[in-house]
Amino acid sequence: MARILIYILMALTSQAIVSAKSGEQLKIESSQNPAPEKHIPLVYDRENTAAGYPELKMKDFEELPSIPDLPDPFAWADGSGRSTQFDDWQRHRSEIIQMLFHYEIGKKQEVDKKQISARIINDTLTVDVSTADGKLTLEAPIKYPEGDGPFPAIIGIGFPTGSLPDEIFEKRGIAGIAFNFTQVMSHTQKRGEEPINRLYPDQTDMGAYCAWPWGISRIIDALEILGESSRIDLSHIAVSGCSFAGKMALFAGALDERIALTIAQEPGGGGVNSWRVSETLGNVETLARTNYAWFKESMRRFSDCVDRLPIDHHEVAALIAPRALLVLGNTDYEWLAERSNYESSKAAREVWKTFGIADRMGYSITGGHPHCQLPLSQYPEVEAFVDKFLLGKTNVDTNVTKAPMFE
């Protein structure tokens, strides 16, 4: 009950895109089962392989064109064309991330491991991050399985497994690491007065979805620093949360490529949902109605002209490719705008399909259960993704595209 109360409180190919005006999938065929170009990694050993690409020249708000439909994630930002080659995906990721930082959440700061100290005492990971301006400390309890490890692990927002059932992970020998996001930034931040502002006092424009993923990345940094003594298998790390924490998990997975599996549970507006599609729906979380403590205040400029935003959140979800993503939805809550979740998830999945790895991205949208309580009907989807991408079981079917009410 305590967990439920806390979560309530905390509350493509260019042709395979969505018409935000109609909210319907455009009827243009794409390849059903393209073969992968080559071996495509399941996870990386760096936070951001897209770092180092040239800095984009961002357009001023007045210069931005109207883009009524979902932007093409394979199109170059300078308008010079597009590429669906996997070898070009890092550059695409760099461009999408830069626009996300500039227009929506602020820049996620890079951290040198020399700025970090880490230790585990009584199964609690303590991470100290220091800059010339200040120091921030994170404490993350770890719930280890029996044995010596190394263990796959899930970083859960608020609790060791987020709001997903403990038993799914415990019976599989998976460690749970609880992330206390308030140690980085509060749920409704006071700009300039949050713990992370001690490190970056000049970056008061950052949204929480910049700050919170930064904190999750520092936990992974600390596990890398500790190495074998952490007893965590660094190549099999997941992240999950629900509601606003579902958005947090999505952004964390999008911005840290050391996360092998992201499970975004009922993330709603500002998560996987397309701002453009949500704008066409009813009493839902639109760009104008979202919590601006979570984003840059300057994003308000798009509140009555969402079509001028250069990116949308099918591209945020696509930043996780080629790693694994499972999106969970709940149709019993109008505010969550599950039609938008469905359209955006379907559009994002085209990126994985293009690379021949569609089984690494799935979505399951259903009703008949309370917010942030996984129903028995969605256990198989979660268990399949956990088995394949945290335990390495290759004979598991993760081709999950379940949203019968919208199809």
Solvent accessible surface area in square Angstrom, and as a share of the most:
residue,aa,sasa,rsa
1,M,162,0.72
2,A,69,0.53
3,R,60,0.22
4,I,46,0.23
5,L,105,0.52
6,I,72,0.36
7,Y,1,0.00
8,I,96,0.49
9,L,143,0.71
10,M,12,0.05
11,A,70,0.54
12,L,0,0.00
13,T,28,0.16
14,S,29,0.19
15,Q,89,0.39
16,A,5,0.04
17,I,24,0.12
18,V,0,0.00
19,S,15,0.10
20,A,6,0.05
21,K,159,0.68
22,S,66,0.43
23,G,7,0.07
24,E,109,0.49
25,Q,43,0.19
26,L,60,0.30
27,K,198,0.84
28,I,87,0.44
29,E,149,0.67
30,S,29,0.19
31,S,71,0.46
32,Q,117,0.52
33,N,139,0.71
34,P,36,0.23
35,A,86,0.67
36,P,68,0.43
37,E,82,0.37
38,K,103,0.44
39,H,154,0.69
40,I,3,0.02
41,P,40,0.25
42,L,88,0.44
43,V,32,0.19
44,Y,42,0.16
45,D,123,0.64
46,R,127,0.46
47,E,39,0.17
48,N,44,0.22
49,T,8,0.05
50,A,2,0.02
51,A,49,0.38
52,G,85,0.82
53,Y,78,0.30
54,P,112,0.70
55,E,161,0.72
56,L,39,0.20
57,K,189,0.80
58,M,41,0.18
59,K,96,0.41
60,D,91,0.47
61,F,36,0.15
62,E,136,0.61
63,E,105,0.47
64,L,12,0.06
65,P,70,0.44
66,S,67,0.43
67,I,53,0.27
68,P,58,0.37
69,D,43,0.22
70,L,3,0.02
71,P,12,0.08
72,D,29,0.15
73,P,2,0.01
74,F,1,0.00
75,A,43,0.34
76,W,26,0.09
77,A,44,0.34
78,D,104,0.54
79,G,69,0.66
80,S,83,0.53
81,G,36,0.34
82,R,96,0.35
83,S,18,0.11
84,T,39,0.23
85,Q,101,0.45
86,F,22,0.09
87,D,99,0.51
88,D,45,0.23
89,W,5,0.02
90,Q,63,0.28
91,R,82,0.30
92,H,2,0.01
93,R,2,0.01
94,S,8,0.05
95,E,14,0.06
96,I,6,0.03
97,I,8,0.04
98,Q,34,0.15
99,M,27,0.12
100,L,0,0.00
101,F,32,0.13
102,H,76,0.34
103,Y,4,0.01
104,E,0,0.00
105,I,0,0.00
106,G,3,0.03
107,K,116,0.49
108,K,13,0.05
109,Q,50,0.22
110,E,134,0.60
111,V,23,0.13
112,D,78,0.40
113,K,87,0.37
114,K,189,0.80
115,Q,63,0.28
116,I,16,0.08
117,S,55,0.35
118,A,21,0.16
119,R,101,0.37
120,I,47,0.24
121,I,106,0.54
122,N,141,0.72
123,D,65,0.34
124,T,38,0.22
125,L,0,0.00
126,T,15,0.09
127,V,0,0.00
128,D,15,0.08
129,V,0,0.00
130,S,46,0.30
131,T,31,0.18
132,A,116,0.90
133,D,94,0.49
134,G,23,0.22
135,K,109,0.46
136,L,1,0.00
137,T,54,0.31
138,L,1,0.01
139,E,86,0.38
140,A,1,0.01
141,P,71,0.44
142,I,8,0.04
143,K,101,0.43
144,Y,37,0.14
145,P,27,0.17
146,E,173,0.78
147,G,50,0.48
148,D,124,0.64
149,G,34,0.32
150,P,95,0.60
151,F,18,0.07
152,P,19,0.12
153,A,0,0.00
154,I,0,0.00
155,I,0,0.00
156,G,0,0.00
157,I,0,0.00
158,G,33,0.32
159,F,41,0.17
160,P,33,0.21
161,T,5,0.03
162,G,0,0.00
163,S,7,0.05
164,L,0,0.00
165,P,22,0.14
166,D,46,0.24
167,E,88,0.39
168,I,0,0.00
169,F,1,0.00
170,E,84,0.38
171,K,142,0.60
172,R,52,0.19
173,G,25,0.24
174,I,5,0.03
175,A,0,0.00
176,G,2,0.02
177,I,0,0.00
178,A,12,0.09
179,F,2,0.01
180,N,64,0.33
181,F,15,0.06
182,T,67,0.39
183,Q,44,0.19
184,V,0,0.00
185,M,0,0.00
186,S,38,0.25
187,H,49,0.22
188,T,84,0.49
189,Q,16,0.07
190,K,138,0.59
191,R,72,0.26
192,G,35,0.34
193,E,131,0.59
194,E,13,0.06
195,P,28,0.18
196,I,2,0.01
197,N,8,0.04
198,R,124,0.45
199,L,3,0.02
200,Y,33,0.12
201,P,63,0.40
202,D,143,0.74
203,Q,23,0.10
204,T,54,0.31
205,D,68,0.35
206,M,2,0.01
207,G,0,0.00
208,A,0,0.00
209,Y,0,0.00
210,C,2,0.01
211,A,0,0.00
212,W,0,0.00
213,P,1,0.00
214,W,1,0.00
215,G,0,0.00
216,I,1,0.00
217,S,1,0.00
218,R,1,0.00
219,I,1,0.01
220,I,1,0.01
221,D,5,0.03
222,A,0,0.00
223,L,0,0.00
224,E,47,0.21
225,I,72,0.37
226,L,38,0.19
227,G,26,0.25
228,E,170,0.76
229,S,82,0.53
230,S,0,0.00
231,R,76,0.28
232,I,8,0.04
233,D,34,0.18
234,L,58,0.29
235,S,52,0.34
236,H,54,0.24
237,I,0,0.00
238,A,0,0.00
239,V,0,0.00
240,S,0,0.00
241,G,0,0.00
242,C,0,0.00
243,S,10,0.07
244,F,2,0.01
245,A,0,0.00
246,G,0,0.00
247,K,6,0.03
248,M,0,0.00
249,A,0,0.00
250,L,0,0.00
251,F,0,0.00
252,A,1,0.01
253,G,0,0.00
254,A,0,0.00
255,L,7,0.03
256,D,1,0.00
257,E,2,0.01
258,R,8,0.03
259,I,0,0.00
260,A,5,0.04
261,L,0,0.00
262,T,0,0.00
263,I,0,0.00
264,A,0,0.00
265,Q,1,0.00
266,E,2,0.01
267,P,0,0.00
268,G,2,0.02
269,G,1,0.01
270,G,0,0.00
271,G,0,0.00
272,V,0,0.00
273,N,1,0.00
274,S,0,0.00
275,W,1,0.00
276,R,8,0.03
277,V,0,0.00
278,S,1,0.01
279,E,86,0.38
280,T,64,0.37
281,L,61,0.30
282,G,47,0.45
283,N,89,0.46
284,V,3,0.02
285,E,9,0.04
286,T,13,0.08
287,L,0,0.00
288,A,53,0.41
289,R,122,0.45
290,T,13,0.07
291,N,44,0.22
292,Y,10,0.04
293,A,13,0.10
294,W,12,0.04
295,F,0,0.00
296,K,25,0.11
297,E,80,0.36
298,S,42,0.27
299,M,0,0.00
300,R,123,0.45
301,R,99,0.36
302,F,0,0.00
303,S,33,0.22
304,D,130,0.67
305,C,22,0.13
306,V,8,0.04
307,D,46,0.24
308,R,59,0.22
309,L,0,0.00
310,P,21,0.14
311,I,0,0.00
312,D,0,0.00
313,H,0,0.00
314,H,0,0.00
315,E,5,0.02
316,V,0,0.00
317,A,0,0.00
318,A,0,0.00
319,L,0,0.00
320,I,0,0.00
321,A,0,0.00
322,P,2,0.01
323,R,0,0.00
324,A,1,0.01
325,L,0,0.00
326,L,0,0.00
327,V,0,0.00
328,L,1,0.00
329,G,0,0.00
330,N,0,0.00
331,T,47,0.27
332,D,77,0.40
333,Y,82,0.31
334,E,109,0.49
335,W,106,0.37
336,L,12,0.06
337,A,5,0.04
338,E,9,0.04
339,R,75,0.27
340,S,0,0.00
341,N,1,0.00
342,Y,9,0.03
343,E,1,0.01
344,S,0,0.00
345,S,0,0.00
346,K,63,0.27
347,A,0,0.00
348,A,0,0.00
349,R,27,0.10
350,E,14,0.06
351,V,0,0.00
352,W,0,0.00
353,K,32,0.14
354,T,30,0.18
355,F,1,0.00
356,G,21,0.20
357,I,9,0.04
358,A,20,0.16
359,D,43,0.22
360,R,25,0.09
361,M,0,0.00
362,G,0,0.00
363,Y,6,0.02
364,S,0,0.00
365,I,0,0.00
366,T,22,0.13
367,G,25,0.24
368,G,72,0.69
369,H,14,0.06
370,P,69,0.43
371,H,25,0.11
372,C,8,0.05
373,Q,61,0.27
374,L,17,0.09
375,P,21,0.13
376,L,147,0.73
377,S,60,0.39
378,Q,2,0.01
379,Y,40,0.15
380,P,79,0.49
381,E,15,0.07
382,V,0,0.00
383,E,36,0.16
384,A,14,0.11
385,F,0,0.00
386,V,0,0.00
387,D,18,0.09
388,K,30,0.13
389,F,11,0.05
390,L,2,0.01
391,L,56,0.28
392,G,43,0.41
393,K,98,0.41
394,T,125,0.73
395,N,141,0.72
396,V,30,0.18
397,D,104,0.54
398,T,0,0.00
399,N,89,0.46
400,V,18,0.10
401,T,56,0.32
402,K,64,0.27
403,A,0,0.00
404,P,90,0.57
405,M,84,0.38
406,F,39,0.16
407,E,134,0.60
